[in-house]
């Protein structure tokens, strides 16, 4: 049914059409101004949009979001959750996010593809796990001949770890490595579509806690310097707003120190952001007790070069050049004093 003005306005419209049009336009402008004033005021603060995957190595992302949510925080760190690292890489490439907590080898690929990016921080370590089906008698990767295991993506440290273990085993006939988004791994293992997977926590904890999977090895046991994720920013952000990069890196580092001393509270915050049960996150953070490392955050040219060399060895890249990729200056200047509360992360 076509819209009709009420009778009492219909006559007014016919008598004073210009006045009604002006009043309507003025009302629309007023409503628009009020909308932006009331609802967009907080967006006037400097904002850094951070892409992340819901894994412990990226615990800084939800903690920074939570700490900066109040109006009194000078910078708004907005955590944007992704289901796949490839999508996050495209978002960073296209400028939809300013920073990415991204899987380490992918940063090298982006750099070699010509993206002007810098590694400024290494995420929490010792949080990646290799699980297999409970009914498998395998004690090492050498026992997985003919099986199918999953890694987050081809350009992941987990894939490299699997390849390293296969090389050290000598031969694992018929072992197939497939790429799968981490949120899908536990259900695939439970359904029998996978025989095992390597991933950052808490995704492995889903299988361990439910009993559908069992531990084969922790990745730090086979690769002590294993880097899961790191923080990548564009050089343009460093050039144009170095104070924001400094605030981001220092806050990320401070969040790790705070989480180390307030693990239960950090887990409760992460649970809300990740959409994961609190008991699962608590299990992942505390099993085994003291496993997580929060203070090895300084990006190292030597470590990243070793990673690039390993990628080249296994044919994932043609050259191992990473010149200009690592910028440790922001992390090196981090102030780690006075971190008692969540709000202290940003101070």
C-alpha positions in Angstrom: 0.0 0.0 0.0 1.5 3.4 -0.9 2.5 5.7 1.9 0.1 8.6 2.6 0.6 11.6 4.9 -2.0 11.9 7.7 -4.9 14.2 6.8 -3.8 17.0 9.1 -0.3 17.1 7.5 -1.7 16.7 4.0 -3.3 20.0 4.1 -0.2 21.7 5.6 2.0 20.1 2.9 -0.3 21.5 0.2 -0.3 25.0 1.7 3.4 25.2 2.7 5.4 22.7 0.6 8.7 24.6 0.8 8.5 25.1 4.6 7.7 21.4 5.1 10.7 20.4 2.9 13.0 22.7 4.8 11.8 21.4 8.2 12.2 17.8 7.1 15.7 18.4 5.8 16.6 20.2 9.1 15.2 17.3 11.1 17.2 14.8 9.1 20.4 16.8 9.6 19.8 17.1 13.4 19.2 13.3 13.7 22.4 12.6 11.8 24.4 14.9 13.9 23.0 13.5 17.1 23.7 10.0 15.9 27.4 10.6 15.2 27.8 12.7 18.4 26.3 10.1 20.6 27.4 6.9 19.0 30.8 7.7 17.3 32.4 9.9 20.0 34.7 7.1 21.2 36.0 6.6 17.7 37.6 10.0 17.9 40.4 8.3 19.8 43.3 6.9 17.8 42.4 3.4 16.8 44.4 0.4 15.8 42.5 -2.4 14.2 44.3 -5.7 15.0 43.7 -9.0 13.2 44.1 -12.1 15.2 43.3 -15.8 15.5 41.9 -17.1 18.8 45.1 -18.9 20.0 47.2 -18.4 23.1 50.1 -17.1 21.2 47.9 -14.1 20.3 46.5 -13.6 23.9 47.7 -9.9 23.6 44.9 -9.1 21.1 41.9 -9.7 23.4 43.7 -8.3 26.4 44.5 -5.0 24.6 40.9 -4.8 23.4 39.6 -5.3 26.9 42.1 -2.9 28.5 41.3 -0.1 25.9 37.5 -0.5 25.9 37.0 2.2 28.5 36.7 5.9 27.4 39.7 6.8 29.6 42.2 4.8 27.5 44.2 7.1 25.2 44.3 4.6 22.3 41.6 2.1 21.2 43.0 -1.3 20.3 40.2 -3.2 18.4 40.7 -6.9 18.1 39.2 -8.4 14.9 38.9 -12.2 15.0 39.7 -14.2 11.8 39.0 -17.8 11.0 41.9 -18.2 8.5 45.3 -16.7 8.3 45.0 -16.2 4.6 42.0 -13.9 5.1 43.9 -11.9 7.7 46.9 -11.5 5.3 44.6 -10.0 2.7 43.0 -7.7 5.2 46.4 -6.4 6.1 47.5 -6.2 2.5 44.4 -4.1 1.7 44.6 -1.8 4.7 41.5 -3.1 6.4 43.6 -3.8 9.5 46.7 -1.9 10.6 48.3 -4.8 12.5 48.2 -8.6 12.3 49.0 -11.3 14.9 49.9 -13.6 12.1 51.5 -17.0 11.7 55.3 -16.6 11.4 56.2 -18.0 8.0 53.4 -16.1 6.3 55.1 -12.8 7.3 58.2 -13.9 5.3 56.0 -14.7 2.3 54.3 -11.3 2.4 57.7 -9.6 2.7 59.0 -11.5 -0.4 55.8 -10.7 -2.3 56.7 -7.0 -1.9 54.6 -6.0 1.0 56.3 -3.3 3.1 55.8 -4.9 6.5 57.8 -5.3 9.7 57.9 -7.8 12.5 57.8 -5.9 15.8 56.9 -8.5 18.4 56.9 -12.3 18.9 53.8 -13.8 20.5 53.7 -16.1 23.6 55.6 -19.3 23.1 55.2 -23.0 24.0 51.6 -23.3 23.1 51.5 -25.5 20.0 50.6 -29.2 20.3 50.6 -32.3 18.1 47.6 -34.6 18.9 46.5 -37.9 17.3 43.5 -40.1 17.6 43.2 -41.8 20.9 43.0 -45.3 19.3 46.3 -44.9 17.4 49.2 -46.6 18.9 51.7 -44.1 17.4 54.5 -42.8 19.7 56.1 -40.6 17.1 55.5 -39.3 13.6 57.4 -42.3 12.3 54.4 -44.4 13.3 51.9 -42.4 11.2 52.5 -44.0 7.8 49.4 -43.9 5.7 47.7 -41.4 8.0 46.4 -37.9 7.4 47.4 -35.0 9.6 46.4 -31.3 9.4 48.3 -28.0 9.8 46.8 -24.5 9.8 48.3 -23.7 6.4 51.2 -24.5 4.1 53.1 -21.4 5.3 52.9 -22.3 9.0 55.5 -23.3 11.6 53.3 -26.3 12.3 53.8 -27.5 8.7 57.5 -26.9 9.0 57.6 -28.8 12.3 55.9 -31.8 10.7 58.3 -31.7 7.8 61.3 -31.5 10.1 60.0 -34.5 12.1 59.4 -36.5 9.0 63.0 -35.8 7.8 64.4 -36.8 11.2 62.3 -40.0 11.1 63.9 -40.9 7.8 60.8 -42.1 6.1 57.1 -42.0 6.8 55.5 -43.7 3.8 52.0 -42.4 2.8 51.8 -39.7 5.5 49.6 -36.9 4.1 49.6 -33.4 5.3 46.5 -31.3 4.6 45.6 -27.6 5.4 42.7 -26.9 7.6 41.4 -23.9 9.6 42.2 -24.5 13.3 38.6 -24.2 14.5 37.7 -27.2 12.4 40.5 -29.5 13.5 39.0 -31.0 16.7 35.7 -31.9 15.1 37.5 -33.5 12.1 39.6 -35.6 14.4 36.5 -36.7 16.4 34.7 -37.6 13.2 37.6 -39.7 11.9 38.4 -37.4 9.0 41.9 -36.8 10.5 44.4 -39.0 12.3 46.1 -36.0 13.9 46.9 -32.3 13.8 49.4 -29.7 14.8 48.1 -26.4 16.0 48.2 -23.7 18.6 46.2 -24.0 21.8 43.3 -24.0 22.8 42.4 -26.0 19.6 44.4 -29.1 20.6 43.0 -28.9 24.1 39.5 -29.5 22.6 40.6 -33.0 21.6 42.7 -33.7 24.7 40.0 -32.6 27.1 37.2 -34.5 25.3 39.2 -37.7 25.1 39.0 -37.9 21.2 42.7 -37.2 21.0 45.9 -37.7 22.9 49.2 -35.9 23.0 51.9 -37.0 20.6 54.3 -34.2 21.4 54.6 -30.6 22.3 56.2 -28.7 19.4 58.7 -27.0 21.7 60.1 -30.4 22.6 61.0 -31.1 18.9 61.8 -27.4 18.0 62.9 -25.4 21.1 62.8 -22.1 19.3 59.5 -22.6 17.7 57.6 -19.4 16.8 53.9 -19.8 16.3 52.6 -16.2 15.7 54.1 -12.7 15.6 52.9 -9.1 15.3 53.2 -7.6 11.8 52.6 -4.0 11.0 53.0 -2.0 7.8 56.0 0.3 7.4 53.6 3.1 6.5 52.1 3.0 10.0 55.6 3.2 11.5 56.4 6.1 9.3 53.2 8.1 9.8 52.2 7.2 13.4 55.2 5.7 15.2 53.7 6.6 18.6 50.8 4.2 17.9 53.2 1.4 16.9 55.1 2.1 20.1 52.0 2.0 22.2 50.8 -1.2 20.5 54.1 -3.1 20.9 54.7 -2.0 24.5 51.1 -2.8 25.5 51.3 -6.2 23.8 54.5 -7.0 25.8 53.0 -5.7 29.0 49.9 -7.8 28.5 52.0 -10.9 28.4 53.7 -10.0 31.7 50.3 -9.3 33.3 48.8 -12.6 31.9 51.7 -14.6 33.3 50.9 -13.3 36.8 47.1 -13.3 36.3 46.5 -16.4 34.2 43.0 -17.2 35.4 41.8 -13.6 34.8 43.4 -13.5 31.4 41.7 -16.8 30.5 38.3 -15.4 31.4 38.8 -12.5 29.1 40.1 -14.7 26.3 37.1 -17.0 26.7 34.7 -14.2 26.0 36.6 -13.0 22.9 37.3 -16.4 21.5 33.8 -17.8 22.1 35.3 -20.8 23.8 34.2 -22.3 27.1 36.0 -20.9 30.1 37.0 -24.4 31.4 38.6 -25.2 28.0 40.6 -22.0 28.0 41.7 -22.6 31.6 42.7 -26.2 30.7 44.8 -24.9 27.7 46.5 -22.3 29.8 47.4 -24.6 32.6 48.2 -27.9 31.0 50.9 -28.7 31.8 51.4 -26.1 34.5 54.1 -23.5 33.7 54.4 -24.4 30.1 53.7 -21.0 28.5 56.5 -18.5 28.0 55.5 -14.8 27.9 58.8 -13.0 28.0 60.6 -14.2 24.8 58.9 -11.4 22.7 61.9 -9.7 21.1 62.0 -10.3 17.4 65.4 -11.6 16.3 67.0 -11.4 12.9 68.8 -14.7 13.6 65.6 -16.6 14.5 63.7 -15.3 11.5 66.6 -16.1 9.2 66.6 -19.7 10.5 62.9 -19.9 9.8 63.4 -18.5 6.3 66.3 -21.0 5.7 64.0 -23.9 6.8 61.2 -22.7 4.5 63.7 -22.7 1.6 65.0 -26.1 2.5 61.5 -27.6 2.2 60.7 -25.7 -1.0 58.2 -23.3 0.4 60.1 -20.3 -0.8 62.7 -19.9 -3.5 65.1 -17.6 -1.6 65.7 -16.9 2.1 66.1 -13.2 1.9 64.4 -11.3 4.8 66.4 -8.1 4.7 64.4 -5.3 6.3 61.7 -7.5 7.7 62.6 -7.4 11.4 62.2 -4.2 13.5 63.1 -4.9 17.1 63.4 -1.3 18.2 59.9 -0.9 19.6 60.1 -4.2 21.6 63.6 -3.4 22.8 62.4 -0.1 24.4 59.5 -1.8 26.3 59.0 -0.6 29.9 58.0 -3.6 32.1 57.5 -1.8 35.4 54.2 -1.3 37.3 52.0 -4.0 35.7 49.6 -4.9 38.5 46.2 -4.5 36.9 44.7 -4.9 33.5 44.5 -1.1 33.1 48.3 -1.0 33.8 48.9 -2.7 30.5 48.4 0.5 28.6 50.3 2.8 31.0 
